[in-house]
Amino acid sequence: MASLDDLLTATKNVVTALNSESQTTINLAGARNSLSLAGATTTLVSAIPGRVCVVSIIVAGSSTGTIYDASTTATATSARAIATIPNTVGVFTLNFPVAYGIVVTTGTGMTAAISYS
């Protein structure tokens, strides 16, 4: 027969595993989001490593945008581009890790929001 200590340890292990799974789910879905990014601007969304999760295009605009793996707007060069933001209204799942940070350049007339971790 298992002791009370054994049962409590097993319960603790189950709770720890469930917590880990829920944190993973939150990180993949995006724990934070940017405010609406509008116009043909380049914006620093996050200056730390993480993950770009979802891009929501609210207003399509007339040109595409770009997402960069960069920690400043100055380092957001074509060599650091990781995704093109389409000029189509909709929600697009990216789930792409970034080593430096997230910089977003929105297209002309575009309004977008980014979910990230």
C-alpha positions as CSV (number, residue, x, y, z in Angstrom):
1,M,0.0,0.0,0.0
2,A,1.3,3.5,-0.9
3,S,2.1,5.9,1.9
4,L,0.6,9.4,2.2
5,D,4.0,10.7,1.2
6,D,4.0,8.7,-2.0
7,L,0.4,9.9,-2.9
8,L,1.3,13.5,-2.3
9,T,4.5,13.2,-4.4
10,A,2.6,11.6,-7.3
11,T,-0.1,14.4,-7.1
12,K,2.6,17.1,-7.1
13,N,4.2,15.5,-10.2
14,V,0.9,15.5,-12.1
15,V,0.3,19.1,-11.2
16,T,3.8,20.1,-12.3
17,A,3.3,18.3,-15.6
18,L,-0.1,20.0,-16.3
19,N,1.4,23.4,-15.5
20,S,4.3,22.8,-17.9
21,E,1.8,21.8,-20.7
22,S,-0.4,24.9,-20.1
23,Q,2.7,27.2,-20.3
24,T,3.8,25.5,-23.6
25,T,0.3,26.1,-25.0
26,I,0.3,29.8,-23.9
27,N,3.8,30.3,-25.5
28,L,2.7,28.7,-28.8
29,A,-0.5,30.8,-28.9
30,G,1.2,34.0,-28.0
31,A,1.3,35.3,-24.4
32,R,1.4,38.9,-25.5
33,N,0.2,41.0,-28.4
34,S,1.2,44.3,-30.1
35,L,-1.1,47.2,-30.4
36,S,-2.4,47.9,-33.8
37,L,0.5,48.6,-36.1
38,A,-0.7,50.9,-38.9
39,G,0.7,52.6,-42.0
40,A,4.1,52.0,-43.6
41,T,6.1,52.1,-40.4
42,T,8.8,50.0,-38.9
43,T,8.1,49.1,-35.2
44,L,10.1,47.3,-32.5
45,V,7.6,44.8,-31.0
46,S,10.0,42.9,-28.7
47,A,13.7,43.3,-28.1
48,I,14.2,39.9,-26.6
49,P,14.3,36.3,-28.1
50,G,10.9,34.6,-28.3
51,R,8.4,33.5,-30.9
52,V,6.2,35.2,-33.4
53,C,2.9,33.3,-33.1
54,V,0.0,34.9,-35.0
55,V,-0.3,37.8,-37.4
56,S,-3.8,39.5,-37.7
57,I,-4.3,41.7,-40.7
58,I,-7.1,44.1,-39.9
59,V,-6.8,46.4,-42.9
60,A,-5.1,44.9,-46.0
61,G,-3.4,48.1,-47.4
62,S,-1.8,48.3,-50.8
63,S,1.5,46.6,-50.2
64,T,2.9,43.7,-48.1
65,G,4.8,44.0,-44.8
66,T,7.7,42.2,-43.3
67,I,8.6,40.6,-40.0
68,Y,12.3,40.6,-38.9
69,D,14.3,38.7,-36.3
70,A,16.0,41.8,-35.0
71,S,16.3,43.6,-31.6
72,T,16.3,47.2,-33.1
73,T,14.8,48.8,-36.1
74,A,18.3,49.6,-37.4
75,T,19.2,45.9,-37.5
76,A,15.9,44.9,-39.4
77,T,17.6,44.2,-42.7
78,S,16.6,41.9,-45.5
79,A,19.1,39.3,-44.1
80,R,17.0,39.2,-40.9
81,A,13.6,38.9,-42.6
82,I,11.6,35.9,-41.5
83,A,8.2,36.4,-43.0
84,T,6.2,38.5,-45.4
85,I,2.9,39.9,-44.1
86,P,0.4,39.5,-46.9
87,N,-1.9,42.4,-47.8
88,T,-5.0,40.3,-47.3
89,V,-7.3,40.6,-44.4
90,G,-7.2,37.5,-42.1
91,V,-5.4,35.7,-39.4
92,F,-2.2,33.9,-40.2
93,T,-0.4,31.5,-37.9
94,L,3.4,31.7,-38.0
95,N,4.8,30.1,-34.8
96,F,8.4,31.0,-35.7
97,P,11.1,31.4,-33.1
98,V,13.3,34.5,-33.1
99,A,16.8,34.7,-31.7
100,Y,17.1,38.5,-31.3
101,G,13.6,40.1,-31.1
102,I,10.7,41.1,-33.3
103,V,10.6,44.1,-35.7
104,V,7.6,44.6,-38.0
105,T,7.3,46.8,-41.1
106,T,3.7,47.2,-42.1
107,G,2.7,47.8,-45.7
108,T,1.2,51.1,-47.0
109,G,-2.3,51.5,-45.6
110,M,-2.0,48.2,-43.7
111,T,-3.2,47.7,-40.1
112,A,-1.9,44.6,-38.3
113,A,-1.5,43.1,-34.9
114,I,1.1,40.5,-33.8
115,S,0.7,37.9,-31.1
116,Y,4.1,36.8,-29.6
117,S,5.8,35.1,-26.7
